[in-house]
Amino acid sequence: MEAGPANDAVALVAGLLGELRKAPPTPPAPIDLRRARDEWLRRLQAAKRSESAITAYRIAIDDLLAWCGDRGRSVFEEATIVDYLAD
């Protein structure tokens, strides 16, 4: 076979098809939202936020997580946040 643009395209396609045959990447571990909340609240404490502000954030986050859990909704979807705020 001669080298040229057609052969380069074939080699490119063959390489891409080879990539498709590989096993899909392992999905990331699920995020523990309560742990993430606690870490964020600790950062707020370190930033010297008031205790009342930290308590208000904790209550608001807990309410959102409970609302999502009760309805089987994902906190990572915009529609969920819109519906939560409307509720």
Summary of the structure (lengths in Angstrom):
residues: 87
radius of gyration: 24.0
end to end distance: 67.0
largest distance: 74.8
contacts: 156
relative contact order: 0.07
helix: 70%
strand: 0%
